Amino acid sequence: MKSLASDRIPKGGLALDELKASIEARLQVIQPAIPTPVRLVAVTKTFETHTVRSAYQLGIRDFGENKVQEALAKQAALSDLMDATWHFIGHVQSNKSLKVLEHFDWIHSVDSLKLANRLDRQAAELNKSPNCCLQVKLVPDPSKDGFDLDELKAALPELDKLMHLKICGLMVILPYGLNATRATEIFKQAEALRIDLQQQPWQHLRMDELSMGMSGDFELAIAAGATMVRIGSGLFGRRG
């Protein structure tokens, strides 16, 4: 697949029609590589509101953000996009968890039992049931949050008791600098873990979703079993 991630869109540097055409060109390259059941989450963090609107006009409905305040400003400016679905993909800070619940349909980054319990309590207060993925680290990576395998296995019985979060899968972020062979190994490991967990007799947990793969490796992730891919620079160009 031809990579378009290196084509830069200068911040504020393109007219709206040029911006839309640039995104459309990237989308035409990317979409054939994404089967229909796989959800494309356009990662719009650091990109301006008009970029999100252009992507929406091209048919994208799922948008990923990782900073609460930045996302809330965009959501307010784009409140007319009634069928947009917002995904929180960053670390959920305890003092921002209520805002995340109030303003996001999906939380990909539930990275600890403590956070899950907090979100569940707050979701009950808000009468909300957000879709959530458990962020897992399948290889050591001090730069990433998430459950390691032992932590996940120990936490699952308690996670299964939560009544207000719809825990429906796993989320994986690879360490930086892996080659394609190693990336594929980890993606396959994540899918094997998801299938193993899916086959267990949980009361509330579901393991239907696997959020993994970004601009540089999403095709490898899809081949391994991803149901959601998170693509930013591959759609919008390098961030300024």
Summary of the structure (lengths in Angstrom):
residues: 240
radius of gyration: 17.6
end to end distance: 24.2
largest distance: 53.8
contacts: 758
relative contact order: 0.16
helix: 42%
strand: 16%
